[in-house]
Each structure stands twice: as C-alpha cells, then as structure tokens.
Amino acid sequence: MKKTYFLFLLGLMSIMAFGFSACSDDDEKGPESSSALIGTWERISCTYQYKENGEIVDEGKDEGNDLVGFKLVFKEDGTCKSAEYHTDKWDWFDEGKWSYSNGIITITDNNESESIKVKTLTDSQLIIETTDKYTEDGIFYEDYELTEYRKI
C-alpha cells in the first residue's frame, strides 16, 4: 500500500525534482484558483534527485519517451485519481480526495494526507514539487521531484 500511495504521490506530487537553476520565486507563475486544476493532466517531464543517507544515488530529467504514461484527474466534486499506461491500456491505481489552497494541493487517500507544492498552475500547465523523507531498513532516503503536466 505504501508503494502504491507513494507512486500516486510521486506522479502527482509526488509529486518532483530539483530545479537546478538560480531563479527566484518571483520568476514563477503564481498558482491560480482551484478551478484551473480541474481536468485531466498528462505528465510531460520530471526532474529528480534521490539520496540515501545524504549521498546522491540518482538524479536527472525524464521527458518525452523516457516517461511512462501517467495521468492525473482532478474532478469538481473534490475527488481525484491517477493512472499509468501499461500494455495498451490505462490502469487506474489510486483514488482520493483533493483540496487546493495557497499554492498547496492536499491529497487524502485512506486517511493519509500529502501536501504538494504547486510551482505553476495555469489553464494548460501544472508544475508540482514533492519532497519525501523517510527511513527504511536503517537507510535515510530523501526523494525530490519537480514534475510538469499539461492539460489534455
């Protein structure tokens, strides 16, 4: 369950990667109202950095054909779901409830909540940033992703 939930957050908020630039926050497009979020979003790029015990173990940027098909759907009724494309079909694997306030999307699924920072939200573009820190089997993990979606 944790892995499925993490995959959901990873794609959505999940998540999503280091923006390796020196741009300040005032260069970003400010998050609009929650109505801009409603619809179906397709992941188009993901910049990431993963660390184990403070050491970078993987980093880079995936875009285009490097990305597995991934969609997010935000509905007006406050529900959301995500899907991955496998073997000629979309597999819907997670559903939950969403809210949006002050540039933060909050997703609640099975009594667990995750907050996702919105870097850009327009009628056609969504860029989210996620950071996940956890310890498993004595290893401290830090996952950071910056993911861009387009509305379809």
N, CA, C and O atoms as a GROMACS GRO file, in nm:
protein
  608
    1MET      N    1   0.082  -0.119   0.000
    1MET     CA    2   0.000   0.000   0.000
    1MET      C    3   0.087   0.125   0.000
    1MET      O    4   0.057   0.222  -0.071
    2LYS      N    5   0.195   0.124   0.080
    2LYS     CA    6   0.281   0.242   0.087
    2LYS      C    7   0.342   0.271  -0.049
    2LYS      O    8   0.356   0.387  -0.088
    3LYS      N    9   0.380   0.164  -0.123
    3LYS     CA   10   0.442   0.185  -0.254
    3LYS      C   11   0.340   0.242  -0.352
    3LYS      O   12   0.373   0.332  -0.429
    4THR      N   13   0.218   0.189  -0.351
    4THR     CA   14   0.115   0.241  -0.440
    4THR      C   15   0.085   0.386  -0.407
    4THR      O   16   0.073   0.469  -0.497
    5TYR      N   17   0.071   0.415  -0.279
    5TYR     CA   18   0.044   0.552  -0.238
    5TYR      C   19   0.159   0.643  -0.278
    5TYR      O   20   0.138   0.755  -0.323
    6PHE      N   21   0.282   0.594  -0.260
    6PHE     CA   22   0.399   0.674  -0.297
    6PHE      C   23   0.402   0.698  -0.447
    6PHE      O   24   0.436   0.808  -0.491
    7LEU      N   25   0.366   0.597  -0.528
    7LEU     CA   26   0.363   0.616  -0.673
    7LEU      C   27   0.260   0.720  -0.711
    7LEU      O   28   0.283   0.803  -0.799
    8PHE      N   29   0.145   0.716  -0.645
    8PHE     CA   30   0.041   0.815  -0.670
    8PHE      C   31   0.094   0.954  -0.640
    8PHE      O   32   0.080   1.047  -0.719
    9LEU      N   33   0.156   0.967  -0.523
    9LEU     CA   34   0.210   1.097  -0.484
    9LEU      C   35   0.327   1.136  -0.571
    9LEU      O   36   0.346   1.253  -0.602
   10LEU      N   37   0.405   1.037  -0.611
   10LEU     CA   38   0.522   1.064  -0.694
   10LEU      C   39   0.480   1.128  -0.825
   10LEU      O   40   0.535   1.230  -0.865
   11GLY      N   41   0.385   1.071  -0.888
   11GLY     CA   42   0.338   1.126  -1.014
   11GLY      C   43   0.270   1.259  -0.995
   11GLY      O   44   0.293   1.353  -1.071
   12LEU      N   45   0.191   1.267  -0.896
   12LEU     CA   46   0.116   1.388  -0.870
   12LEU      C   47   0.196   1.491  -0.797
   12LEU      O   48   0.188   1.610  -0.828
   13MET      N   49   0.269   1.449  -0.707
   13MET     CA   50   0.327   1.542  -0.614
   13MET      C   51   0.475   1.542  -0.629
   13MET      O   52   0.544   1.614  -0.559
   14SER      N   53   0.369   1.303  -0.577
   14SER     CA   54   0.454   1.318  -0.589
   14SER      C   55   0.524   1.396  -0.625
   14SER      O   56   0.646   1.404  -0.637
   15ILE      N   57   0.442   1.460  -0.645
   15ILE     CA   58   0.491   1.476  -0.677
   15ILE      C   59   0.560   1.507  -0.757
   15ILE      O   60   0.680   1.518  -0.733
   16MET      N   61   0.891   1.668  -0.700
   16MET     CA   62   0.926   1.601  -0.803
   16MET      C   63   1.061   1.636  -0.852
   16MET      O   64   1.098   1.548  -0.930
   17ALA      N   65   1.140   1.720  -0.840
   17ALA     CA   66   1.282   1.711  -0.870
   17ALA      C   67   1.348   1.844  -0.845
   17ALA      O   68   1.280   1.945  -0.827
   18PHE      N   69   1.478   1.844  -0.842
   18PHE     CA   70   1.548   1.969  -0.818
   18PHE      C   71   1.543   2.056  -0.942
   18PHE      O   72   1.577   2.010  -1.051
   19GLY      N   73   1.502   2.178  -0.925
   19GLY     CA   74   1.513   2.278  -1.031
   19GLY      C   75   1.653   2.334  -1.020
   19GLY      O   76   1.678   2.421  -0.936
   20PHE      N   77   1.742   2.285  -1.102
   20PHE     CA   78   1.883   2.320  -1.090
   20PHE      C   79   1.911   2.456  -1.152
   20PHE      O   80   1.993   2.468  -1.243
   21SER      N   81   1.841   2.556  -1.104
   21SER     CA   82   1.865   2.690  -1.155
   21SER      C   83   1.862   2.788  -1.040
   21SER      O   84   1.817   2.756  -0.930
   22ALA      N   85   1.909   2.906  -1.066
   22ALA     CA   86   1.915   3.008  -0.962
   22ALA      C   87   1.800   3.105  -0.974
   22ALA      O   88   1.810   3.219  -0.927
   23CYS      N   89   1.692   3.064  -1.034
   23CYS     CA   90   1.577   3.152  -1.049
   23CYS      C   91   1.510   3.174  -0.915
   23CYS      O   92   1.503   3.083  -0.832
   24SER      N   93   1.463   3.293  -0.894
   24SER     CA   94   1.393   3.322  -0.770
   24SER      C   95   1.245   3.293  -0.786
   24SER      O   96   1.196   3.276  -0.898
   25ASP      N   97   1.175   3.286  -0.674
   25ASP     CA   98   1.033   3.256  -0.676
   25ASP      C   99   0.953   3.357  -0.756
   25ASP      O  100   0.848   3.322  -0.810
   26ASP      N  101   0.999   3.481  -0.765
   26ASP     CA  102   0.921   3.581  -0.836
   26ASP      C  103   0.927   3.562  -0.987
   26ASP      O  104   0.857   3.634  -1.060
   27ASP      N  105   1.007   3.469  -1.037
   27ASP     CA  106   1.010   3.438  -1.179
   27ASP      C  107   0.904   3.334  -1.214
   27ASP      O  108   0.877   3.312  -1.333
   28GLU      N  109   0.844   3.271  -1.115
   28GLU     CA  110   0.747   3.166  -1.138
   28GLU      C  111   0.609   3.225  -1.160
   28GLU      O  112   0.577   3.334  -1.111
   29LYS      N  113   0.528   3.150  -1.234
   29LYS     CA  114   0.389   3.189  -1.248
   29LYS      C  115   0.318   3.151  -1.120
   29LYS      O  116   0.328   3.036  -1.076
   30GLY      N  117   0.247   3.243  -1.061
   30GLY     CA  118   0.179   3.216  -0.935
   30GLY      C  119   0.063   3.120  -0.953
   30GLY      O  120  -0.004   3.123  -1.056
   31PRO      N  121   0.038   3.036  -0.854
   31PRO     CA  122  -0.074   2.944  -0.861
   31PRO      C  123  -0.207   3.018  -0.872
   31PRO      O  124  -0.232   3.113  -0.798
   32GLU      N  125  -0.289   2.974  -0.962
   32GLU     CA  126  -0.421   3.032  -0.983
   32GLU      C  127  -0.522   2.964  -0.890
   32GLU      O  128  -0.484   2.892  -0.798
   33SER      N  129  -0.649   2.987  -0.916
   33SER     CA  130  -0.754   2.928  -0.834
   33SER      C  131  -0.766   2.779  -0.861
   33SER      O  132  -0.714   2.727  -0.960
   34SER      N  133  -0.837   2.711  -0.772
   34SER     CA  134  -0.851   2.566  -0.784
   34SER      C  135  -0.926   2.526  -0.911
   34SER      O  136  -0.912   2.412  -0.955
   35SER      N  137  -1.005   2.614  -0.970
   35SER     CA  138  -1.078   2.578  -1.091
   35SER      C  139  -0.984   2.545  -1.206
   35SER      O  140  -1.018   2.465  -1.293
   36ALA      N  141  -0.865   2.605  -1.209
   36ALA     CA  142  -0.767   2.574  -1.313
   36ALA      C  143  -0.715   2.431  -1.299
   36ALA      O  144  -0.667   2.374  -1.396
   37LEU      N  145  -0.724   2.374  -1.180
   37LEU     CA  146  -0.673   2.240  -1.154
   37LEU      C  147  -0.767   2.131  -1.207
   37LEU      O  148  -0.723   2.020  -1.238
   38ILE      N  149  -0.894   2.161  -1.217
   38ILE     CA  150  -0.994   2.062  -1.256
   38ILE      C  151  -0.971   2.018  -1.400
   38ILE      O  152  -0.961   2.100  -1.491
   39GLY      N  153  -0.963   1.886  -1.418
   39GLY     CA  154  -0.943   1.829  -1.551
   39GLY      C  155  -0.845   1.713  -1.546
   39GLY      O  156  -0.810   1.664  -1.439
   40THR      N  157  -0.802   1.670  -1.664
   40THR     CA  158  -0.709   1.558  -1.679
   40THR      C  159  -0.573   1.613  -1.719
   40THR      O  160  -0.562   1.694  -1.812
   41TRP      N  161  -0.471   1.568  -1.648
   41TRP     CA  162  -0.334   1.615  -1.668
   41TRP      C  163  -0.244   1.499  -1.707
   41TRP      O  164  -0.254   1.390  -1.651
   42GLU      N  165  -0.157   1.523  -1.804
   42GLU     CA  166  -0.062   1.423  -1.852
   42GLU      C  167   0.080   1.467  -1.817
   42GLU      O  168   0.119   1.580  -1.844
   43ARG      N  169   0.156   1.377  -1.756
   43ARG     CA  170   0.293   1.409  -1.717
   43ARG      C  171   0.379   1.422  -1.843
   43ARG      O  172   0.374   1.336  -1.932
   44ILE      N  173   0.459   1.532  -1.850
   44ILE     CA  174   0.545   1.551  -1.967
   44ILE      C  175   0.692   1.560  -1.932
   44ILE      O  176   0.777   1.540  -2.018
   45SER      N  177   0.726   1.590  -1.807
   45SER     CA  178   0.867   1.588  -1.767
   45SER      C  179   0.878   1.573  -1.616
   45SER      O  180   0.788   1.608  -1.541
   46CYS      N  181   0.992   1.520  -1.575
   46CYS     CA  182   1.018   1.502  -1.433
   46CYS      C  183   1.168   1.515  -1.409
   46CYS      O  184   1.248   1.437  -1.463
   47THR      N  185   1.205   1.613  -1.329
   47THR     CA  186   1.344   1.630  -1.287
   47THR      C  187   1.351   1.577  -1.145
   47THR      O  188   1.264   1.607  -1.063
   48TYR      N  189   1.453   1.498  -1.114
   48TYR     CA  190   1.455   1.430  -0.986
   48TYR      C  191   1.595   1.422  -0.926
   48TYR      O  192   1.696   1.434  -0.995
   49GLN      N  193   1.596   1.401  -0.795
   49GLN     CA  194   1.719   1.370  -0.724
   49GLN      C  195   1.682   1.280  -0.607
   49GLN      O  196   1.593   1.312  -0.527
   50TYR      N  197   1.751   1.167  -0.597
   50TYR     CA  198   1.727   1.071  -0.490
   50TYR      C  199   1.855   1.054  -0.410
   50TYR      O  200   1.964   1.039  -0.466
   51LYS      N  201   1.841   1.057  -0.277
   51LYS     CA  202   1.956   1.041  -0.188
   51LYS      C  203   1.933   0.926  -0.091
   51LYS      O  204   1.820   0.898  -0.052
   52GLU      N  205   2.042   0.860  -0.054
   52GLU     CA  206   2.042   0.761   0.052
   52GLU      C  207   2.148   0.803   0.152
   52GLU      O  208   2.265   0.817   0.117
   53ASN      N  209   2.108   0.822   0.277
   53ASN     CA  210   2.198   0.868   0.383
   53ASN      C  211   2.279   0.991   0.340
   53ASN      O  212   2.398   1.001   0.367
   54GLY      N  213   2.211   1.084   0.272
   54GLY     CA  214   2.272   1.211   0.233
   54GLY      C  215   2.353   1.209   0.105
   54GLY      O  216   2.398   1.314   0.060
   55GLU      N  217   2.373   1.093   0.045
   55GLU     CA  218   2.451   1.082  -0.078
   55GLU      C  219   2.358   1.065  -0.197
   55GLU      O  220   2.265   0.984  -0.193
   56ILE      N  221   2.383   1.141  -0.303
   56ILE     CA  222   2.301   1.131  -0.424
   56ILE      C  223   2.326   0.995  -0.489
   56ILE      O  224   2.439   0.958  -0.518
   57VAL      N  225   2.217   0.920  -0.510
   57VAL     CA  226   2.228   0.790  -0.575
   57VAL      C  227   2.171   0.793  -0.717
   57VAL      O  228   2.201   0.705  -0.798
   58ASP      N  229   2.089   0.893  -0.747
   58ASP     CA  230   2.033   0.905  -0.881
   58ASP      C  231   1.979   1.046  -0.898
   58ASP      O  232   1.919   1.102  -0.806
   59GLU      N  233   2.002   1.104  -1.016
   59GLU     CA  234   1.945   1.234  -1.048
   59GLU      C  235   1.940   1.248  -1.198
   59GLU      O  236   2.016   1.184  -1.271
   60GLY      N  237   1.849   1.332  -1.244
   60GLY     CA  238   1.838   1.354  -1.388
   60GLY      C  239   1.703   1.412  -1.423
   60GLY      O  240   1.630   1.461  -1.338
   61LYS      N  241   1.673   1.406  -1.552
   61LYS     CA  242   1.546   1.456  -1.602
   61LYS      C  243   1.493   1.358  -1.706
   61LYS      O  244   1.563   1.319  -1.799
   62ASP      N  245   1.368   1.319  -1.687
   62ASP     CA  246   1.300   1.234  -1.783
   62ASP      C  247   1.197   1.318  -1.855
   62ASP      O  248   1.126   1.398  -1.793
   63GLU      N  249   1.189   1.301  -1.987
   63GLU     CA  250   1.086   1.370  -2.064
   63GLU      C  251   1.060   1.291  -2.191
   63GLU      O  252   1.138   1.204  -2.229
   64GLY      N  253   0.950   1.322  -2.255
   64GLY     CA  254   0.916   1.254  -2.379
   64GLY      C  255   0.899   1.105  -2.360
   64GLY      O  256   0.828   1.062  -2.270
   65ASN      N  257   0.964   1.027  -2.444
   65ASN     CA  258   0.951   0.882  -2.441
   65ASN      C  259   1.013   0.817  -2.319
   65ASN      O  260   0.990   0.699  -2.293
   66ASP      N  261   1.095   0.893  -2.243
   66ASP     CA  262   1.155   0.837  -2.122
   66ASP      C  263   1.052   0.818  -2.010
   66ASP      O  264   1.077   0.744  -1.915
   67LEU      N  265   0.938   0.885  -2.021
   67LEU     CA  266   0.837   0.877  -1.916
   67LEU      C  267   0.734   0.771  -1.948
   67LEU      O  268   0.687   0.759  -2.061
   68VAL      N  269   0.700   0.694  -1.846
   68VAL     CA  270   0.588   0.601  -1.859
   68VAL      C  271   0.463   0.686  -1.858
   68VAL      O  272   0.455   0.783  -1.781
   69GLY      N  273   0.364   0.653  -1.940
   69GLY     CA  274   0.240   0.729  -1.942
   69GLY      C  275   0.180   0.739  -1.803
   69GLY      O  276   0.162   0.638  -1.734
   70PHE      N  277   0.150   0.860  -1.762
   70PHE     CA  278   0.094   0.884  -1.629
   70PHE      C  279  -0.005   0.998  -1.638
   70PHE      O  280   0.027   1.104  -1.692
   71LYS      N  281  -0.125   0.978  -1.584
   71LYS     CA  282  -0.229   1.081  -1.585
   71LYS      C  283  -0.281   1.105  -1.445
   71LYS      O  284  -0.285   1.015  -1.361
   72LEU      N  285  -0.321   1.229  -1.422
   72LEU     CA  286  -0.391   1.269  -1.300
   72LEU      C  287  -0.524   1.330  -1.341
   72LEU      O  288  -0.533   1.401  -1.441
   73VAL      N  289  -0.626   1.302  -1.263
   73VAL     CA  290  -0.757   1.361  -1.290
   73VAL      C  291  -0.807   1.425  -1.161
   73VAL      O  292  -0.816   1.360  -1.057
   74PHE      N  293  -0.839   1.554  -1.170
   74PHE     CA  294  -0.900   1.628  -1.059
   74PHE      C  295  -1.042   1.663  -1.100
   74PHE      O  296  -1.064   1.729  -1.201
   75LYS      N  297  -1.139   1.619  -1.020
   75LYS     CA  298  -1.280   1.643  -1.053
   75LYS      C  299  -1.337   1.755  -0.967
   75LYS      O  300  -1.288   1.785  -0.858
   76GLU      N  301  -1.443   1.817  -1.019
   76GLU     CA  302  -1.510   1.927  -0.949
   76GLU      C  303  -1.566   1.883  -0.814
   76GLU      O  304  -1.578   1.965  -0.723
   77ASP      N  305  -1.601   1.755  -0.800
   77ASP     CA  306  -1.660   1.707  -0.675
   77ASP      C  307  -1.556   1.684  -0.565
   77ASP      O  308  -1.589   1.635  -0.457
   78GLY      N  309  -1.428   1.720  -0.592
   78GLY     CA  310  -1.324   1.706  -0.491
   78GLY      C  311  -1.255   1.571  -0.488
   78GLY      O  312  -1.176   1.544  -0.398
   79THR      N  313  -1.285   1.485  -0.586
   79THR     CA  314  -1.217   1.357  -0.594
   79THR      C  315  -1.106   1.365  -0.699
   79THR      O  316  -1.107   1.451  -0.788
   80CYS      N  317  -1.011   1.273  -0.688
   80CYS     CA  318  -0.902   1.267  -0.784
   80CYS      C  319  -0.861   1.122  -0.801
   80CYS      O  320  -0.890   1.037  -0.717
   81LYS      N  321  -0.793   1.096  -0.912
   81LYS     CA  322  -0.741   0.961  -0.936
   81LYS      C  323  -0.621   0.972  -1.028
   81LYS      O  324  -0.599   1.074  -1.093
   82SER      N  325  -0.544   0.864  -1.034
   82SER     CA  326  -0.425   0.861  -1.118
   82SER      C  327  -0.420   0.729  -1.193
   82SER      O  328  -0.479   0.629  -1.152
   83ALA      N  329  -0.347   0.731  -1.306
   83ALA     CA  330  -0.337   0.611  -1.389
   83ALA      C  331  -0.201   0.605  -1.456
   83ALA      O  332  -0.138   0.707  -1.483
   84GLU      N  333  -0.158   0.482  -1.482
   84GLU     CA  334  -0.037   0.458  -1.561
   84GLU      C  335  -0.077   0.373  -1.682
   84GLU      O  336  -0.167   0.290  -1.674
   85TYR      N  337  -0.008   0.396  -1.792
   85TYR     CA  338  -0.035   0.323  -1.916
   85TYR      C  339   0.053   0.198  -1.921
   85TYR      O  340   0.175   0.207  -1.918
   86HIS      N  341  -0.013   0.082  -1.930
   86HIS     CA  342   0.057  -0.046  -1.937
   86HIS      C  343  -0.007  -0.133  -2.045
   86HIS      O  344  -0.129  -0.150  -2.046
   87THR      N  345   0.072  -0.186  -2.133
   87THR     CA  346   0.028  -0.285  -2.230
   87THR      C  347  -0.104  -0.246  -2.296
   87THR      O  348  -0.203  -0.318  -2.286
   88ASP      N  349  -0.104  -0.134  -2.363
   88ASP     CA  350  -0.218  -0.087  -2.442
   88ASP      C  351  -0.343  -0.051  -2.362
   88ASP      O  352  -0.453  -0.049  -2.418
   89LYS      N  353  -0.328  -0.023  -2.232
   89LYS     CA  354  -0.446   0.021  -2.156
   89LYS      C  355  -0.402   0.104  -2.036
   89LYS      O  356  -0.288   0.094  -1.988
   90TRP      N  357  -0.493   0.186  -1.988
   90TRP     CA  358  -0.469   0.268  -1.869
   90TRP      C  359  -0.512   0.190  -1.746
   90TRP      O  360  -0.624   0.141  -1.740
   91ASP      N  361  -0.422   0.178  -1.649
   91ASP     CA  362  -0.452   0.112  -1.522
   91ASP      C  363  -0.472   0.221  -1.416
   91ASP      O  364  -0.377   0.290  -1.379
   92TRP      N  365  -0.595   0.235  -1.369
   92TRP     CA  366  -0.625   0.332  -1.264
   92TRP      C  367  -0.589   0.268  -1.131
   92TRP      O  368  -0.644   0.163  -1.096
   93PHE      N  369  -0.499   0.329  -1.056
   93PHE     CA  370  -0.450   0.261  -0.937
   93PHE      C  371  -0.470   0.336  -0.807
   93PHE      O  372  -0.442   0.279  -0.702
   94ASP      N  373  -0.516   0.455  -0.808
   94ASP     CA  374  -0.537   0.524  -0.681
   94ASP      C  375  -0.645   0.629  -0.696
   94ASP      O  376  -0.655   0.696  -0.799
   95GLU      N  377  -0.724   0.643  -0.592
   95GLU     CA  378  -0.826   0.746  -0.587
   95GLU      C  379  -0.822   0.812  -0.451
   95GLU      O  380  -0.780   0.751  -0.353
   96GLY      N  381  -0.866   0.935  -0.446
   96GLY     CA  382  -0.867   1.006  -0.320
   96GLY      C  383  -0.947   1.134  -0.331
   96GLY      O  384  -1.022   1.155  -0.426
   97LYS      N  385  -0.930   1.219  -0.232
   97LYS     CA  386  -0.996   1.350  -0.230
   97LYS      C  387  -0.887   1.456  -0.234
   97LYS      O  388  -0.777   1.435  -0.184
   98TRP      N  389  -0.919   1.570  -0.296
   98TRP     CA  390  -0.820   1.676  -0.308
   98TRP      C  391  -0.880   1.809  -0.263
   98TRP      O  392  -1.001   1.831  -0.269
   99SER      N  393  -0.790   1.897  -0.220
   99SER     CA  394  -0.826   2.036  -0.194
   99SER      C  395  -0.706   2.121  -0.235
   99SER      O  396  -0.594   2.071  -0.244
  100TYR      N  397  -0.731   2.249  -0.259
  100TYR     CA  398  -0.625   2.338  -0.305
  100TYR      C  399  -0.639   2.472  -0.234
  100TYR      O  400  -0.746   2.533  -0.235
  101SER      N  401  -0.529   2.517  -0.173
  101SER     CA  402  -0.530   2.644  -0.103
  101SER      C  403  -0.388   2.697  -0.092
  101SER      O  404  -0.295   2.622  -0.059
  102ASN      N  405  -0.371   2.825  -0.120
  102ASN     CA  406  -0.242   2.892  -0.103
  102ASN      C  407  -0.126   2.820  -0.171
  102ASN      O  408  -0.016   2.810  -0.115
  103GLY      N  409  -0.149   2.769  -0.292
  103GLY     CA  410  -0.042   2.705  -0.367
  103GLY      C  411  -0.008   2.565  -0.322
  103GLY      O  412   0.097   2.513  -0.359
  104ILE      N  413  -0.095   2.502  -0.244
  104ILE     CA  414  -0.071   2.365  -0.194
  104ILE      C  415  -0.191   2.277  -0.231
  104ILE      O  416  -0.306   2.310  -0.201
  105ILE      N  417  -0.161   2.163  -0.297
  105ILE     CA  418  -0.263   2.061  -0.320
  105ILE      C  419  -0.251   1.962  -0.205
  105ILE      O  420  -0.142   1.912  -0.177
  106THR      N  421  -0.362   1.933  -0.140
  106THR     CA  422  -0.364   1.830  -0.036
  106THR      C  423  -0.445   1.713  -0.088
  106THR      O  424  -0.561   1.728  -0.126
  107ILE      N  425  -0.382   1.596  -0.089
  107ILE     CA  426  -0.446   1.473  -0.133
  107ILE      C  427  -0.467   1.385  -0.011
  107ILE      O  428  -0.374   1.361   0.066
  108THR      N  429  -0.590   1.336   0.006
  108THR     CA  430  -0.622   1.245   0.116
  108THR      C  431  -0.668   1.113   0.055
  108THR      O  432  -0.759   1.109  -0.027
  109ASP      N  433  -0.602   1.005   0.098
  109ASP     CA  434  -0.630   0.872   0.047
  109ASP      C  435  -0.614   0.775   0.163
  109ASP      O  436  -0.507   0.768   0.224
  110ASN      N  437  -0.719   0.700   0.195
  110ASN     CA  438  -0.714   0.603   0.305
  110ASN      C  439  -0.664   0.666   0.435
  110ASN      O  440  -0.577   0.610   0.501
  111ASN      N  441  -0.719   0.780   0.470
  111ASN     CA  442  -0.687   0.853   0.593
  111ASN      C  443  -0.542   0.901   0.600
  111ASN      O  444  -0.496   0.939   0.708
  112GLU      N  445  -0.471   0.901   0.490
  112GLU     CA  446  -0.337   0.958   0.483
  112GLU      C  447  -0.345   1.083   0.396
  112GLU      O  448  -0.412   1.084   0.293
  113SER      N  449  -0.275   1.189   0.439
  113SER     CA  450  -0.274   1.313   0.362
  113SER      C  451  -0.133   1.346   0.319
  113SER      O  452  -0.036   1.319   0.389
  114GLU      N  453  -0.124   1.406   0.203
  114GLU     CA  454   0.004   1.452   0.149
  114GLU      C  455  -0.016   1.590   0.091
  114GLU      O  456  -0.114   1.616   0.022
  115SER      N  457   0.078   1.678   0.120
  115SER     CA  458   0.073   1.814   0.066
  115SER      C  459   0.175   1.827  -0.046
  115SER      O  460   0.289   1.781  -0.035
  116ILE      N  461   0.132   1.890  -0.155
  116ILE     CA  462   0.215   1.906  -0.273
  116ILE      C  463   0.224   2.053  -0.306
  116ILE      O  464   0.123   2.122  -0.316
  117LYS      N  465   0.345   2.101  -0.323
  117LYS     CA  466   0.365   2.242  -0.355
  117LYS      C  467   0.345   2.264  -0.504
  117LYS      O  468   0.405   2.196  -0.587
  118VAL      N  469   0.260   2.360  -0.537
  118VAL     CA  470   0.236   2.396  -0.676
  118VAL      C  471   0.329   2.511  -0.712
  118VAL      O  472   0.322   2.618  -0.652
  119LYS      N  473   0.415   2.488  -0.810
  119LYS     CA  474   0.507   2.593  -0.856
  119LYS      C  475   0.441   2.678  -0.964
  119LYS      O  476   0.459   2.800  -0.968
  120THR      N  477   0.365   2.613  -1.054
  120THR     CA  478   0.295   2.683  -1.162
  120THR      C  479   0.161   2.616  -1.185
  120THR      O  480   0.153   2.493  -1.191
  121LEU      N  481   0.056   2.696  -1.197
  121LEU     CA  482  -0.076   2.644  -1.232
  121LEU      C  483  -0.144   2.745  -1.324
  121LEU      O  484  -0.174   2.858  -1.285
  122THR      N  485  -0.167   2.701  -1.448
  122THR     CA  486  -0.243   2.780  -1.544
  122THR      C  487  -0.352   2.688  -1.599
  122THR      O  488  -0.365   2.575  -1.554
  123ASP      N  489  -0.428   2.736  -1.696
  123ASP     CA  490  -0.531   2.652  -1.756
  123ASP      C  491  -0.473   2.536  -1.836
  123ASP      O  492  -0.545   2.441  -1.867
  124SER      N  493  -0.344   2.541  -1.870
  124SER     CA  494  -0.285   2.436  -1.952
  124SER      C  495  -0.158   2.373  -1.894
  124SER      O  496  -0.110   2.274  -1.948
  125GLN      N  497  -0.104   2.429  -1.786
  125GLN     CA  498   0.023   2.380  -1.731
  125GLN      C  499   0.015   2.368  -1.579
  125GLN      O  500  -0.036   2.456  -1.510
  126LEU      N  501   0.068   2.256  -1.528
  126LEU     CA  502   0.079   2.232  -1.385
  126LEU      C  503   0.221   2.184  -1.356
  126LEU      O  504   0.266   2.084  -1.414
  127ILE      N  505   0.291   2.254  -1.268
  127ILE     CA  506   0.423   2.210  -1.224
  127ILE      C  507   0.418   2.195  -1.073
  127ILE      O  508   0.384   2.289  -1.002
  128ILE      N  509   0.452   2.074  -1.026
  128ILE     CA  510   0.446   2.047  -0.883
  128ILE      C  511   0.582   2.002  -0.832
  128ILE      O  512   0.665   1.950  -0.907
  129GLU      N  513   0.602   2.024  -0.703
  129GLU     CA  514   0.728   1.990  -0.638
  129GLU      C  515   0.697   1.901  -0.519
  129GLU      O  516   0.611   1.933  -0.437
  130THR      N  517   0.767   1.789  -0.510
  130THR     CA  518   0.747   1.700  -0.396
  130THR      C  519   0.880   1.662  -0.333
  130THR      O  520   0.982   1.647  -0.401
  131THR      N  521   0.875   1.647  -0.203
  131THR     CA  522   0.989   1.601  -0.127
  131THR      C  523   0.939   1.493  -0.032
  131THR      O  524   0.839   1.512   0.037
  132ASP      N  525   1.007   1.382  -0.029
  132ASP     CA  526   0.970   1.273   0.061
  132ASP      C  527   1.094   1.230   0.136
  132ASP      O  528   1.197   1.198   0.076
  133LYS      N  529   1.085   1.230   0.269
  133LYS     CA  530   1.196   1.186   0.354
  133LYS      C  531   1.146   1.075   0.445
  133LYS      O  532   1.042   1.089   0.510
  134TYR      N  533   1.220   0.965   0.447
  134TYR     CA  534   1.178   0.852   0.530
  134TYR      C  535   1.298   0.761   0.557
  134TYR      O  536   1.399   0.766   0.486
  135THR      N  537   1.284   0.679   0.659
  135THR     CA  538   1.387   0.581   0.693
  135THR      C  539   1.328   0.442   0.676
  135THR      O  540   1.218   0.414   0.723
  136GLU      N  541   1.404   0.356   0.609
  136GLU     CA  542   1.360   0.219   0.587
  136GLU      C  543   1.482   0.128   0.596
  136GLU      O  544   1.582   0.153   0.529
  137ASP      N  545   1.474   0.025   0.677
  137ASP     CA  546   1.585  -0.070   0.695
  137ASP      C  547   1.714   0.002   0.731
  137ASP      O  548   1.822  -0.036   0.685
  138GLY      N  549   1.703   0.106   0.815
  138GLY     CA  550   1.820   0.178   0.862
  138GLY      C  551   1.881   0.276   0.763
  138GLY      O  552   1.985   0.336   0.790
  139ILE      N  553   1.817   0.294   0.648
  139ILE     CA  554   1.866   0.388   0.546
  139ILE      C  555   1.773   0.508   0.542
  139ILE      O  556   1.651   0.493   0.536
  140PHE      N  557   1.831   0.629   0.546
  140PHE     CA  558   1.754   0.753   0.537
  140PHE      C  559   1.746   0.796   0.391
  140PHE      O  560   1.848   0.822   0.327
  141TYR      N  561   1.624   0.802   0.340
  141TYR     CA  562   1.600   0.836   0.200
  141TYR      C  563   1.545   0.978   0.189
  141TYR      O  564   1.465   1.022   0.272
  142GLU      N  565   1.589   1.050   0.086
  142GLU     CA  566   1.534   1.181   0.051
  142GLU      C  567   1.507   1.179  -0.099
  142GLU      O  568   1.598   1.164  -0.180
  143ASP      N  569   1.381   1.194  -0.135
  143ASP     CA  570   1.341   1.194  -0.276
  143ASP      C  571   1.283   1.330  -0.308
  143ASP      O  572   1.193   1.378  -0.240
  144TYR      N  573   1.335   1.393  -0.412
  144TYR     CA  574   1.288   1.525  -0.454
  144TYR      C  575   1.255   1.519  -0.602
  144TYR      O  576   1.334   1.469  -0.682
  145GLU      N  577   1.137   1.570  -0.638
  145GLU     CA  578   1.096   1.570  -0.778
  145GLU      C  579   1.024   1.699  -0.813
  145GLU      O  580   0.950   1.755  -0.732
  146LEU      N  581   1.046   1.745  -0.935
  146LEU     CA  582   0.974   1.858  -0.993
  146LEU      C  583   0.912   1.804  -1.121
  146LEU      O  584   0.983   1.768  -1.215
  147THR      N  585   0.780   1.798  -1.124
  147THR     CA  586   0.711   1.732  -1.234
  147THR      C  587   0.620   1.830  -1.306
  147THR      O  588   0.548   1.908  -1.244
  148GLU      N  589   0.626   1.825  -1.439
  148GLU     CA  590   0.542   1.912  -1.521
  148GLU      C  591   0.435   1.830  -1.590
  148GLU      O  592   0.461   1.721  -1.642
  149TYR      N  593   0.313   1.884  -1.590
  149TYR     CA  594   0.198   1.823  -1.656
  149TYR      C  595   0.137   1.922  -1.753
  149TYR      O  596   0.150   2.043  -1.738
  150ARG      N  597   0.069   1.867  -1.855
  150ARG     CA  598  -0.011   1.952  -1.943
  150ARG      C  599  -0.154   1.899  -1.940
  150ARG      O  600  -0.178   1.779  -1.925
  151LYS      N  601  -0.248   1.991  -1.953
  151LYS     CA  602  -0.389   1.952  -1.951
  151LYS      C  603  -0.425   1.892  -2.086
  151LYS      O  604  -0.391   1.946  -2.192
  152ILE      N  605  -0.496   1.780  -2.081
  152ILE     CA  606  -0.538   1.714  -2.206
  152ILE      C  607  -0.689   1.707  -2.213
  152ILE      O  608  -0.744   1.655  -2.310
   0.00000   0.00000   0.00000
